[in-house]
C-alpha cells in the first residue's frame, strides 16, 4: 500500500472510531477495523451487527467454567 493510501485508510479509521465513540458502541479500534474490513468484503453490515450483539449477550467463557475445589 502506498503511503498516501495508508494515510487515507488511517484517517478513515480514525473518523469511524470517533463516530463509534460518540455513538457509545463500545467497539475498540481493532474490532472496528475488522468489521470495516468484513464490510469491504461485501459481508452484510446488519448481519455483522447482529453477530456483535449476540456475542455481547453470551457470558464470557471464564465466567461459565466451573472452578476446581481447593
PDB file of N, H, CA, C and O in Angstrom:
ATOM      1  N   UNK A   1       0.854  -1.170   0.000  1.00  0.00           N
ATOM      2  CA  UNK A   1       0.000   0.000   0.000  1.00  0.00           C
ATOM      3  C   UNK A   1       0.898   1.231   0.000  1.00  0.00           C
ATOM      4  O   UNK A   1       1.837   1.333   0.790  1.00  0.00           O
ATOM      5  N   UNK A   2       0.599   2.154  -0.889  1.00  0.00           N
ATOM      6  H   UNK A   2      -0.164   2.071  -1.531  1.00  0.00           H
ATOM      7  CA  UNK A   2       1.432   3.353  -0.948  1.00  0.00           C
ATOM      8  C   UNK A   2       1.150   4.249   0.260  1.00  0.00           C
ATOM      9  O   UNK A   2       0.095   4.135   0.883  1.00  0.00           O
ATOM     10  N   UNK A   3       2.080   5.129   0.587  1.00  0.00           N
ATOM     11  H   UNK A   3       2.937   5.222   0.081  1.00  0.00           H
ATOM     12  CA  UNK A   3       1.934   5.967   1.797  1.00  0.00           C
ATOM     13  C   UNK A   3       0.660   6.808   1.808  1.00  0.00           C
ATOM     14  O   UNK A   3       0.045   6.985   2.859  1.00  0.00           O
ATOM     15  N   UNK A   4       0.262   7.325   0.655  1.00  0.00           N
ATOM     16  H   UNK A   4       0.762   7.181  -0.199  1.00  0.00           H
ATOM     17  CA  UNK A   4      -0.954   8.149   0.597  1.00  0.00           C
ATOM     18  C   UNK A   4      -2.195   7.298   0.893  1.00  0.00           C
ATOM     19  O   UNK A   4      -3.090   7.744   1.611  1.00  0.00           O
ATOM     20  N   UNK A   5      -2.254   6.100   0.357  1.00  0.00           N
ATOM     21  H   UNK A   5      -1.527   5.738  -0.226  1.00  0.00           H
ATOM     22  CA  UNK A   5      -3.387   5.208   0.614  1.00  0.00           C
ATOM     23  C   UNK A   5      -3.412   4.791   2.085  1.00  0.00           C
ATOM     24  O   UNK A   5      -4.478   4.706   2.695  1.00  0.00           O
ATOM     25  N   UNK A   6      -2.243   4.536   2.641  1.00  0.00           N
ATOM     26  H   UNK A   6      -1.377   4.605   2.146  1.00  0.00           H
ATOM     27  CA  UNK A   6      -2.160   4.157   4.059  1.00  0.00           C
ATOM     28  C   UNK A   6      -2.629   5.310   4.943  1.00  0.00           C
ATOM     29  O   UNK A   6      -3.340   5.092   5.924  1.00  0.00           O
ATOM     30  N   UNK A   7      -2.235   6.528   4.598  1.00  0.00           N
ATOM     31  H   UNK A   7      -1.658   6.705   3.801  1.00  0.00           H
ATOM     32  CA  UNK A   7      -2.659   7.701   5.373  1.00  0.00           C
ATOM     33  C   UNK A   7      -4.169   7.883   5.279  1.00  0.00           C
ATOM     34  O   UNK A   7      -4.824   8.184   6.277  1.00  0.00           O
ATOM     35  N   UNK A   8      -4.716   7.705   4.099  1.00  0.00           N
ATOM     36  H   UNK A   8      -4.184   7.460   3.288  1.00  0.00           H
ATOM     37  CA  UNK A   8      -6.149   7.849   3.894  1.00  0.00           C
ATOM     38  C   UNK A   8      -6.923   6.783   4.677  1.00  0.00           C
ATOM     39  O   UNK A   8      -7.952   7.080   5.284  1.00  0.00           O
ATOM     40  N   UNK A   9      -6.429   5.548   4.661  1.00  0.00           N
ATOM     41  H   UNK A   9      -5.593   5.306   4.168  1.00  0.00           H
ATOM     42  CA  UNK A   9      -7.079   4.464   5.400  1.00  0.00           C
ATOM     43  C   UNK A   9      -7.036   4.740   6.901  1.00  0.00           C
ATOM     44  O   UNK A   9      -8.019   4.513   7.606  1.00  0.00           O
ATOM     45  N   UNK A  10      -5.897   5.228   7.387  1.00  0.00           N
ATOM     46  H   UNK A  10      -5.098   5.412   6.814  1.00  0.00           H
ATOM     47  CA  UNK A  10      -5.758   5.537   8.811  1.00  0.00           C
ATOM     48  C   UNK A  10      -6.714   6.661   9.206  1.00  0.00           C
ATOM     49  O   UNK A  10      -7.350   6.593  10.258  1.00  0.00           O
ATOM     50  N   UNK A  11      -6.819   7.692   8.371  1.00  0.00           N
ATOM     51  H   UNK A  11      -6.302   7.748   7.517  1.00  0.00           H
ATOM     52  CA  UNK A  11      -7.730   8.795   8.667  1.00  0.00           C
ATOM     53  C   UNK A  11      -9.186   8.331   8.664  1.00  0.00           C
ATOM     54  O   UNK A  11      -9.985   8.771   9.489  1.00  0.00           O
ATOM     55  N   UNK A  12      -9.524   7.442   7.733  1.00  0.00           N
ATOM     56  H   UNK A  12      -8.874   7.084   7.062  1.00  0.00           H
ATOM     57  CA  UNK A  12     -10.894   6.918   7.675  1.00  0.00           C
ATOM     58  C   UNK A  12     -11.210   6.113   8.932  1.00  0.00           C
ATOM     59  O   UNK A  12     -12.296   6.239   9.498  1.00  0.00           O
ATOM     60  N   UNK A  13     -10.257   5.284   9.368  1.00  0.00           N
ATOM     61  H   UNK A  13      -9.375   5.182   8.908  1.00  0.00           H
ATOM     62  CA  UNK A  13     -10.461   4.511  10.589  1.00  0.00           C
ATOM     63  C   UNK A  13     -10.572   5.432  11.795  1.00  0.00           C
ATOM     64  O   UNK A  13     -11.401   5.203  12.675  1.00  0.00           O
ATOM     65  N   UNK A  14      -9.746   6.471  11.845  1.00  0.00           N
ATOM     66  H   UNK A  14      -9.072   6.658  11.130  1.00  0.00           H
ATOM     67  CA  UNK A  14      -9.824   7.433  12.949  1.00  0.00           C
ATOM     68  C   UNK A  14     -11.209   8.072  13.014  1.00  0.00           C
ATOM     69  O   UNK A  14     -11.784   8.215  14.093  1.00  0.00           O
ATOM     70  N   UNK A  15     -11.741   8.457  11.852  1.00  0.00           N
ATOM     71  H   UNK A  15     -11.274   8.341  10.975  1.00  0.00           H
ATOM     72  CA  UNK A  15     -13.064   9.070  11.797  1.00  0.00           C
ATOM     73  C   UNK A  15     -14.141   8.081  12.227  1.00  0.00           C
ATOM     74  O   UNK A  15     -15.024   8.429  13.011  1.00  0.00           O
ATOM     75  N   UNK A  16     -14.074   6.860  11.723  1.00  0.00           N
ATOM     76  H   UNK A  16     -13.357   6.578  11.087  1.00  0.00           H
ATOM     77  CA  UNK A  16     -15.053   5.833  12.097  1.00  0.00           C
ATOM     78  C   UNK A  16     -14.977   5.542  13.594  1.00  0.00           C
ATOM     79  O   UNK A  16     -16.007   5.359  14.243  1.00  0.00           O
ATOM     80  N   UNK A  17     -13.758   5.499  14.145  1.00  0.00           N
ATOM     81  H   UNK A  17     -12.922   5.649  13.618  1.00  0.00           H
ATOM     82  CA  UNK A  17     -13.592   5.237  15.578  1.00  0.00           C
ATOM     83  C   UNK A  17     -14.158   6.390  16.401  1.00  0.00           C
ATOM     84  O   UNK A  17     -14.776   6.169  17.442  1.00  0.00           O
ATOM     85  N   UNK A  18     -13.949   7.615  15.937  1.00  0.00           N
ATOM     86  H   UNK A  18     -13.446   7.795  15.091  1.00  0.00           H
ATOM     87  CA  UNK A  18     -14.500   8.778  16.629  1.00  0.00           C
ATOM     88  C   UNK A  18     -16.037   8.712  16.631  1.00  0.00           C
ATOM     89  O   UNK A  18     -16.666   8.954  17.662  1.00  0.00           O
ATOM     90  N   UNK A  19     -16.630   8.389  15.494  1.00  0.00           N
ATOM     91  H   UNK A  19     -16.120   8.193  14.657  1.00  0.00           H
ATOM     92  CA  UNK A  19     -18.089   8.265  15.424  1.00  0.00           C
ATOM     93  C   UNK A  19     -18.571   7.126  16.317  1.00  0.00           C
ATOM     94  O   UNK A  19     -19.604   7.243  16.976  1.00  0.00           O
ATOM     95  N   UNK A  20     -17.824   6.028  16.337  1.00  0.00           N
ATOM     96  H   UNK A  20     -16.984   5.934  15.802  1.00  0.00           H
ATOM     97  CA  UNK A  20     -18.167   4.889  17.178  1.00  0.00           C
ATOM     98  C   UNK A  20     -18.184   5.290  18.654  1.00  0.00           C
ATOM     99  O   UNK A  20     -19.057   4.863  19.410  1.00  0.00           O
ATOM    100  N   UNK A  21     -17.220   6.108  19.052  1.00  0.00           N
ATOM    101  H   UNK A  21     -16.511   6.454  18.438  1.00  0.00           H
ATOM    102  CA  UNK A  21     -17.172   6.584  20.443  1.00  0.00           C
ATOM    103  C   UNK A  21     -18.328   7.522  20.756  1.00  0.00           C
ATOM    104  O   UNK A  21     -18.909   7.455  21.839  1.00  0.00           O
ATOM    105  N   UNK A  22     -18.664   8.397  19.813  1.00  0.00           N
ATOM    106  H   UNK A  22     -18.192   8.451  18.932  1.00  0.00           H
ATOM    107  CA  UNK A  22     -19.793   9.305  20.019  1.00  0.00           C
ATOM    108  C   UNK A  22     -21.085   8.504  20.201  1.00  0.00           C
ATOM    109  O   UNK A  22     -21.931   8.844  21.028  1.00  0.00           O
ATOM    110  N   UNK A  23     -21.218   7.437  19.412  1.00  0.00           N
ATOM    111  H   UNK A  23     -20.531   7.161  18.740  1.00  0.00           H
ATOM    112  CA  UNK A  23     -22.415   6.598  19.488  1.00  0.00           C
ATOM    113  C   UNK A  23     -22.357   5.589  20.640  1.00  0.00           C
ATOM    114  O   UNK A  23     -23.304   4.836  20.865  1.00  0.00           O
ATOM    115  N   UNK A  24     -21.236   5.587  21.362  1.00  0.00           N
ATOM    116  H   UNK A  24     -20.467   6.199  21.179  1.00  0.00           H
ATOM    117  CA  UNK A  24     -21.047   4.718  22.525  1.00  0.00           C
ATOM    118  C   UNK A  24     -21.273   3.250  22.180  1.00  0.00           C
ATOM    119  O   UNK A  24     -22.012   2.545  22.867  1.00  0.00           O
ATOM    120  N   UNK A  25     -20.622   2.795  21.096  1.00  0.00           N
ATOM    121  H   UNK A  25     -20.022   3.368  20.538  1.00  0.00           H
ATOM    122  CA  UNK A  25     -20.781   1.408  20.655  1.00  0.00           C
ATOM    123  C   UNK A  25     -19.990   0.429  21.508  1.00  0.00           C
ATOM    124  O   UNK A  25     -20.326  -0.753  21.565  1.00  0.00           O
ATOM    125  N   UNK A  26     -18.945   0.905  22.170  1.00  0.00           N
ATOM    126  H   UNK A  26     -18.672   1.866  22.123  1.00  0.00           H
ATOM    127  CA  UNK A  26     -18.106   0.024  22.961  1.00  0.00           C
ATOM    128  C   UNK A  26     -17.113  -0.772  22.130  1.00  0.00           C
ATOM    129  O   UNK A  26     -16.455  -1.674  22.649  1.00  0.00           O
ATOM    130  N   UNK A  27     -16.996  -0.448  20.846  1.00  0.00           N
ATOM    131  H   UNK A  27     -17.530   0.285  20.425  1.00  0.00           H
ATOM    132  CA  UNK A  27     -16.051  -1.157  19.982  1.00  0.00           C
ATOM    133  C   UNK A  27     -14.662  -0.541  20.118  1.00  0.00           C
ATOM    134  O   UNK A  27     -14.513   0.681  20.113  1.00  0.00           O
ATOM    135  N   UNK A  28     -13.650  -1.395  20.238  1.00  0.00           N
ATOM    136  H   UNK A  28     -13.771  -2.387  20.242  1.00  0.00           H
ATOM    137  CA  UNK A  28     -12.289  -0.873  20.239  1.00  0.00           C
ATOM    138  C   UNK A  28     -11.836  -0.673  18.786  1.00  0.00           C
ATOM    139  O   UNK A  28     -12.494  -1.121  17.848  1.00  0.00           O
ATOM    140  N   UNK A  29     -10.727  -0.009  18.632  1.00  0.00           N
ATOM    141  H   UNK A  29     -10.192   0.354  19.394  1.00  0.00           H
ATOM    142  CA  UNK A  29     -10.231   0.339  17.292  1.00  0.00           C
ATOM    143  C   UNK A  29      -9.975  -0.906  16.442  1.00  0.00           C
ATOM    144  O   UNK A  29     -10.296  -0.921  15.254  1.00  0.00           O
ATOM    145  N   UNK A  30      -9.400  -1.948  17.044  1.00  0.00           N
ATOM    146  H   UNK A  30      -9.139  -1.936  18.009  1.00  0.00           H
ATOM    147  CA  UNK A  30      -9.094  -3.168  16.288  1.00  0.00           C
ATOM    148  C   UNK A  30     -10.372  -3.858  15.807  1.00  0.00           C
ATOM    149  O   UNK A  30     -10.473  -4.250  14.645  1.00  0.00           O
ATOM    150  N   UNK A  31     -11.343  -4.003  16.705  1.00  0.00           N
ATOM    151  H   UNK A  31     -11.261  -3.685  17.650  1.00  0.00           H
ATOM    152  CA  UNK A  31     -12.603  -4.652  16.346  1.00  0.00           C
ATOM    153  C   UNK A  31     -13.310  -3.875  15.246  1.00  0.00           C
ATOM    154  O   UNK A  31     -13.830  -4.463  14.297  1.00  0.00           O
ATOM    155  N   UNK A  32     -13.326  -2.564  15.374  1.00  0.00           N
ATOM    156  H   UNK A  32     -12.904  -2.087  16.145  1.00  0.00           H
ATOM    157  CA  UNK A  32     -13.940  -1.726  14.348  1.00  0.00           C
ATOM    158  C   UNK A  32     -13.235  -1.905  13.011  1.00  0.00           C
ATOM    159  O   UNK A  32     -13.885  -1.972  11.967  1.00  0.00           O
ATOM    160  N   UNK A  33     -11.917  -1.981  13.039  1.00  0.00           N
ATOM    161  H   UNK A  33     -11.389  -1.927  13.886  1.00  0.00           H
ATOM    162  CA  UNK A  33     -11.145  -2.193  11.818  1.00  0.00           C
ATOM    163  C   UNK A  33     -11.510  -3.524  11.161  1.00  0.00           C
ATOM    164  O   UNK A  33     -11.661  -3.591   9.941  1.00  0.00           O
ATOM    165  N   UNK A  34     -11.649  -4.570  11.953  1.00  0.00           N
ATOM    166  H   UNK A  34     -11.526  -4.515  12.944  1.00  0.00           H
ATOM    167  CA  UNK A  34     -12.019  -5.888  11.421  1.00  0.00           C
ATOM    168  C   UNK A  34     -13.422  -5.830  10.818  1.00  0.00           C
ATOM    169  O   UNK A  34     -13.648  -6.367   9.734  1.00  0.00           O
ATOM    170  N   UNK A  35     -14.357  -5.192  11.500  1.00  0.00           N
ATOM    171  H   UNK A  35     -14.174  -4.756  12.381  1.00  0.00           H
ATOM    172  CA  UNK A  35     -15.718  -5.091  10.984  1.00  0.00           C
ATOM    173  C   UNK A  35     -15.769  -4.306   9.679  1.00  0.00           C
ATOM    174  O   UNK A  35     -16.513  -4.668   8.768  1.00  0.00           O
ATOM    175  N   UNK A  36     -14.994  -3.246   9.582  1.00  0.00           N
ATOM    176  H   UNK A  36     -14.389  -2.952  10.322  1.00  0.00           H
ATOM    177  CA  UNK A  36     -14.942  -2.467   8.342  1.00  0.00           C
ATOM    178  C   UNK A  36     -14.359  -3.312   7.216  1.00  0.00           C
ATOM    179  O   UNK A  36     -14.854  -3.279   6.089  1.00  0.00           O
ATOM    180  N   UNK A  37     -13.304  -4.071   7.522  1.00  0.00           N
ATOM    181  H   UNK A  37     -12.902  -4.098   8.437  1.00  0.00           H
ATOM    182  CA  UNK A  37     -12.699  -4.939   6.511  1.00  0.00           C
ATOM    183  C   UNK A  37     -13.700  -5.985   6.023  1.00  0.00           C
ATOM    184  O   UNK A  37     -13.748  -6.287   4.830  1.00  0.00           O
ATOM    185  N   UNK A  38     -14.493  -6.537   6.932  1.00  0.00           N
ATOM    186  H   UNK A  38     -14.454  -6.292   7.900  1.00  0.00           H
ATOM    187  CA  UNK A  38     -15.505  -7.518   6.537  1.00  0.00           C
ATOM    188  C   UNK A  38     -16.578  -6.877   5.659  1.00  0.00           C
ATOM    189  O   UNK A  38     -17.056  -7.498   4.710  1.00  0.00           O
ATOM    190  N   UNK A  39     -16.954  -5.651   5.970  1.00  0.00           N
ATOM    191  H   UNK A  39     -16.566  -5.146   6.742  1.00  0.00           H
ATOM    192  CA  UNK A  39     -17.911  -4.933   5.116  1.00  0.00           C
ATOM    193  C   UNK A  39     -17.316  -4.681   3.738  1.00  0.00           C
ATOM    194  O   UNK A  39     -18.020  -4.758   2.730  1.00  0.00           O
ATOM    195  N   UNK A  40     -16.022  -4.380   3.691  1.00  0.00           N
ATOM    196  H   UNK A  40     -15.450  -4.317   4.509  1.00  0.00           H
ATOM    197  CA  UNK A  40     -15.349  -4.178   2.407  1.00  0.00           C
ATOM    198  C   UNK A  40     -15.355  -5.444   1.564  1.00  0.00           C
ATOM    199  O   UNK A  40     -15.258  -5.382   0.338  1.00  0.00           O
ATOM    200  N   UNK A  41     -15.471  -6.608   2.233  1.00  0.00           N
ATOM    201  H   UNK A  41     -15.550  -6.658   3.229  1.00  0.00           H
ATOM    202  CA  UNK A  41     -15.547  -7.890   1.526  1.00  0.00           C
ATOM    203  C   UNK A  41     -16.999  -8.250   1.186  1.00  0.00           C
ATOM    204  O   UNK A  41     -17.306  -9.388   0.831  1.00  0.00           O
ATOM    205  N   UNK A  42     -17.875  -7.260   1.304  1.00  0.00           N
ATOM    206  H   UNK A  42     -17.626  -6.336   1.593  1.00  0.00           H
ATOM    207  CA  UNK A  42     -19.300  -7.382   0.957  1.00  0.00           C
ATOM    208  C   UNK A  42     -20.109  -8.240   1.917  1.00  0.00           C
ATOM    209  O   UNK A  42     -21.149  -8.773   1.532  1.00  0.00           O
ATOM    210  N   UNK A  43     -19.654  -8.386   3.167  1.00  0.00           N
ATOM    211  H   UNK A  43     -18.809  -7.953   3.481  1.00  0.00           H
ATOM    212  CA  UNK A  43     -20.499  -9.023   4.167  1.00  0.00           C
ATOM    213  C   UNK A  43     -21.582  -8.030   4.566  1.00  0.00           C
ATOM    214  O   UNK A  43     -21.366  -6.818   4.548  1.00  0.00           O
ATOM    215  N   UNK A  44     -22.718  -8.543   4.918  1.00  0.00           N
ATOM    216  H   UNK A  44     -22.893  -9.527   4.933  1.00  0.00           H
ATOM    217  CA  UNK A  44     -23.856  -7.705   5.263  1.00  0.00           C
ATOM    218  C   UNK A  44     -23.607  -7.004   6.603  1.00  0.00           C
ATOM    219  O   UNK A  44     -23.435  -7.675   7.621  1.00  0.00           O
ATOM    220  N   UNK A  45     -23.587  -5.657   6.621  1.00  0.00           N
ATOM    221  H   UNK A  45     -23.727  -5.112   5.794  1.00  0.00           H
ATOM    222  CA  UNK A  45     -23.327  -4.924   7.871  1.00  0.00           C
ATOM    223  C   UNK A  45     -24.369  -5.202   8.952  1.00  0.00           C
ATOM    224  O   UNK A  45     -24.038  -5.244  10.137  1.00  0.00           O
ATOM    225  N   UNK A  46     -25.623  -5.391   8.552  1.00  0.00           N
ATOM    226  H   UNK A  46     -25.892  -5.356   7.589  1.00  0.00           H
ATOM    227  CA  UNK A  46     -26.664  -5.676   9.540  1.00  0.00           C
ATOM    228  C   UNK A  46     -26.444  -7.045  10.172  1.00  0.00           C
ATOM    229  O   UNK A  46     -26.673  -7.224  11.369  1.00  0.00           O
ATOM    230  N   UNK A  47     -26.000  -8.009   9.374  1.00  0.00           N
ATOM    231  H   UNK A  47     -25.814  -7.864   8.402  1.00  0.00           H
ATOM    232  CA  UNK A  47     -25.704  -9.333   9.912  1.00  0.00           C
ATOM    233  C   UNK A  47     -24.513  -9.267  10.867  1.00  0.00           C
ATOM    234  O   UNK A  47     -24.518  -9.918  11.912  1.00  0.00           O
ATOM    235  N   UNK A  48     -23.494  -8.483  10.513  1.00  0.00           N
ATOM    236  H   UNK A  48     -23.490  -7.954   9.664  1.00  0.00           H
ATOM    237  CA  UNK A  48     -22.344  -8.327  11.402  1.00  0.00           C
ATOM    238  C   UNK A  48     -22.761  -7.685  12.724  1.00  0.00           C
ATOM    239  O   UNK A  48     -22.306  -8.095  13.792  1.00  0.00           O
ATOM    240  N   UNK A  49     -23.633  -6.673  12.646  1.00  0.00           N
ATOM    241  H   UNK A  49     -24.004  -6.340  11.778  1.00  0.00           H
ATOM    242  CA  UNK A  49     -24.116  -6.022  13.865  1.00  0.00           C
ATOM    243  C   UNK A  49     -24.874  -7.019  14.739  1.00  0.00           C
ATOM    244  O   UNK A  49     -24.737  -7.005  15.962  1.00  0.00           O
ATOM    245  N   UNK A  50     -25.670  -7.880  14.115  1.00  0.00           N
ATOM    246  H   UNK A  50     -25.781  -7.891  13.121  1.00  0.00           H
ATOM    247  CA  UNK A  50     -26.416  -8.888  14.871  1.00  0.00           C
ATOM    248  C   UNK A  50     -25.462  -9.868  15.559  1.00  0.00           C
ATOM    249  O   UNK A  50     -25.708 -10.277  16.693  1.00  0.00           O
ATOM    250  N   UNK A  51     -24.381 -10.242  14.881  1.00  0.00           N
ATOM    251  H   UNK A  51     -24.181  -9.910  13.960  1.00  0.00           H
ATOM    252  CA  UNK A  51     -23.401 -11.151  15.469  1.00  0.00           C
ATOM    253  C   UNK A  51     -22.721 -10.486  16.667  1.00  0.00           C
ATOM    254  O   UNK A  51     -22.552 -11.114  17.712  1.00  0.00           O
ATOM    255  N   UNK A  52     -22.332  -9.218  16.515  1.00  0.00           N
ATOM    256  H   UNK A  52     -22.469  -8.709  15.666  1.00  0.00           H
ATOM    257  CA  UNK A  52     -21.688  -8.500  17.618  1.00  0.00           C
ATOM    258  C   UNK A  52     -22.628  -8.438  18.817  1.00  0.00           C
ATOM    259  O   UNK A  52     -22.207  -8.681  19.948  1.00  0.00           O
ATOM    260  N   UNK A  53     -23.894  -8.116  18.578  1.00  0.00           N
ATOM    261  H   UNK A  53     -24.236  -7.919  17.659  1.00  0.00           H
ATOM    262  CA  UNK A  53     -24.866  -8.054  19.674  1.00  0.00           C
ATOM    263  C   UNK A  53     -25.016  -9.412  20.356  1.00  0.00           C
ATOM    264  O   UNK A  53     -25.072  -9.493  21.583  1.00  0.00           O
ATOM    265  N   UNK A  54     -25.080 -10.466  19.564  1.00  0.00           N
ATOM    266  H   UNK A  54     -25.035 -10.400  18.568  1.00  0.00           H
ATOM    267  CA  UNK A  54     -25.237 -11.812  20.126  1.00  0.00           C
ATOM    268  C   UNK A  54     -24.016 -12.202  20.954  1.00  0.00           C
ATOM    269  O   UNK A  54     -24.149 -12.772  22.037  1.00  0.00           O
ATOM    270  N   UNK A  55     -22.832 -11.895  20.442  1.00  0.00           N
ATOM    271  H   UNK A  55     -22.724 -11.432  19.562  1.00  0.00           H
ATOM    272  CA  UNK A  55     -21.613 -12.224  21.186  1.00  0.00           C
ATOM    273  C   UNK A  55     -21.531 -11.462  22.499  1.00  0.00           C
ATOM    274  O   UNK A  55     -20.988 -11.972  23.479  1.00  0.00           O
ATOM    275  N   UNK A  56     -22.055 -10.270  22.529  1.00  0.00           N
ATOM    276  H   UNK A  56     -22.497  -9.856  21.733  1.00  0.00           H
ATOM    277  CA  UNK A  56     -22.042  -9.487  23.770  1.00  0.00           C
ATOM    278  C   UNK A  56     -23.012 -10.052  24.798  1.00  0.00           C
ATOM    279  O   UNK A  56     -22.805  -9.883  25.999  1.00  0.00           O
ATOM    280  N   UNK A  57     -24.068 -10.722  24.343  1.00  0.00           N
ATOM    281  H   UNK A  57     -24.236 -10.860  23.367  1.00  0.00           H
ATOM    282  CA  UNK A  57     -25.037 -11.309  25.257  1.00  0.00           C
ATOM    283  C   UNK A  57     -24.521 -12.570  25.930  1.00  0.00           C
ATOM    284  O   UNK A  57     -24.908 -12.887  27.055  1.00  0.00           O
ATOM    285  N   UNK A  58     -23.651 -13.283  25.239  1.00  0.00           N
ATOM    286  H   UNK A  58     -23.337 -13.025  24.326  1.00  0.00           H
ATOM    287  CA  UNK A  58     -23.137 -14.538  25.780  1.00  0.00           C
ATOM    288  C   UNK A  58     -22.164 -14.257  26.918  1.00  0.00           C
ATOM    289  O   UNK A  58     -21.345 -13.342  26.832  1.00  0.00           O
ATOM    290  N   UNK A  59     -22.257 -15.050  27.987  1.00  0.00           N
ATOM    291  H   UNK A  59     -22.922 -15.793  28.057  1.00  0.00           H
ATOM    292  CA  UNK A  59     -21.289 -14.866  29.081  1.00  0.00           C
ATOM    293  C   UNK A  59     -19.894 -15.266  28.619  1.00  0.00           C
ATOM    294  O   UNK A  59     -19.740 -16.129  27.755  1.00  0.00           O
ATOM    295  N   UNK A  60     -18.896 -14.641  29.193  1.00  0.00           N
ATOM    296  H   UNK A  60     -19.022 -13.940  29.895  1.00  0.00           H
ATOM    297  CA  UNK A  60     -17.526 -14.970  28.815  1.00  0.00           C
ATOM    298  C   UNK A  60     -17.199 -16.387  29.262  1.00  0.00           C
ATOM    299  O   UNK A  60     -17.729 -16.842  30.276  1.00  0.00           O
ATOM    300  N   UNK A  61     -16.339 -17.100  28.531  1.00  0.00           N
ATOM    301  H   UNK A  61     -15.909 -16.731  27.707  1.00  0.00           H
ATOM    302  CA  UNK A  61     -16.013 -18.488  28.893  1.00  0.00           C
ATOM    303  C   UNK A  61     -15.448 -18.622  30.307  1.00  0.00           C
ATOM    304  O   UNK A  61     -15.714 -19.621  30.975  1.00  0.00           O
ATOM    305  N   UNK A  62     -14.687 -17.656  30.772  1.00  0.00           N
ATOM    306  H   UNK A  62     -14.471 -16.845  30.230  1.00  0.00           H
ATOM    307  CA  UNK A  62     -14.089 -17.757  32.099  1.00  0.00           C
ATOM    308  C   UNK A  62     -15.143 -17.681  33.197  1.00  0.00           C
ATOM    309  O   UNK A  62     -14.946 -18.239  34.277  1.00  0.00           O
ATOM    310  N   UNK A  63     -16.266 -16.994  32.939  1.00  0.00           N
ATOM    311  H   UNK A  63     -16.426 -16.540  32.063  1.00  0.00           H
ATOM    312  CA  UNK A  63     -17.280 -16.880  33.989  1.00  0.00           C
ATOM    313  C   UNK A  63     -18.203 -18.086  34.025  1.00  0.00           C
ATOM    314  O   UNK A  63     -18.932 -18.267  35.000  1.00  0.00           O
ATOM    315  N   UNK A  64     -18.190 -18.919  32.981  1.00  0.00           N
ATOM    316  H   UNK A  64     -17.598 -18.771  32.189  1.00  0.00           H
ATOM    317  CA  UNK A  64     -19.074 -20.085  32.966  1.00  0.00           C
ATOM    318  C   UNK A  64     -18.351 -21.377  33.284  1.00  0.00           C
ATOM    319  O   UNK A  64     -18.992 -22.411  33.474  1.00  0.00           O
ATOM    320  N   UNK A  65     -17.016 -21.340  33.346  1.00  0.00           N
ATOM    321  H   UNK A  65     -16.495 -20.501  33.191  1.00  0.00           H
ATOM    322  CA  UNK A  65     -16.259 -22.562  33.623  1.00  0.00           C
ATOM    323  C   UNK A  65     -16.289 -22.849  35.117  1.00  0.00           C
ATOM    324  O   UNK A  65     -16.074 -21.941  35.921  1.00  0.00           O
ATOM    325  N   UNK A  66     -16.552 -24.093  35.505  1.00  0.00           N
ATOM    326  H   UNK A  66     -16.727 -24.830  34.852  1.00  0.00           H
ATOM    327  CA  UNK A  66     -16.552 -24.430  36.930  1.00  0.00           C
ATOM    328  C   UNK A  66     -15.130 -24.327  37.487  1.00  0.00           C
ATOM    329  O   UNK A  66     -14.148 -24.612  36.802  1.00  0.00           O
ATOM    330  N   UNK A  67     -15.060 -23.924  38.711  1.00  0.00           N
ATOM    331  H   UNK A  67     -15.858 -23.692  39.267  1.00  0.00           H
ATOM    332  CA  UNK A  67     -13.753 -23.824  39.345  1.00  0.00           C
ATOM    333  C   UNK A  67     -13.457 -25.111  40.086  1.00  0.00           C
ATOM    334  O   UNK A  67     -14.361 -25.768  40.603  1.00  0.00           O
ATOM    335  N   UNK A  68     -12.204 -25.459  40.133  1.00  0.00           N
ATOM    336  H   UNK A  68     -11.470 -24.925  39.713  1.00  0.00           H
ATOM    337  CA  UNK A  68     -11.774 -26.676  40.832  1.00  0.00           C
ATOM    338  C   UNK A  68     -11.857 -26.434  42.334  1.00  0.00           C
ATOM    339  O   UNK A  68     -11.569 -25.331  42.800  1.00  0.00           O
ATOM    340  N   UNK A  69     -12.245 -27.445  43.090  1.00  0.00           N
ATOM    341  H   UNK A  69     -12.479 -28.341  42.712  1.00  0.00           H
ATOM    342  CA  UNK A  69     -12.291 -27.277  44.556  1.00  0.00           C
ATOM    343  C   UNK A  69     -10.883 -27.065  45.098  1.00  0.00           C
ATOM    344  O   UNK A  69      -9.919 -27.599  44.549  1.00  0.00           O
ATOM    345  N   UNK A  70     -10.759 -26.288  46.174  1.00  0.00           N
ATOM    346  H   UNK A  70     -11.542 -25.854  46.620  1.00  0.00           H
ATOM    347  CA  UNK A  70      -9.421 -26.004  46.727  1.00  0.00           C
ATOM    348  C   UNK A  70      -8.741 -27.193  47.321  1.00  0.00           C
ATOM    349  O   UNK A  70      -7.619 -27.080  47.815  1.00  0.00           O
TER     350      UNK A  70
END
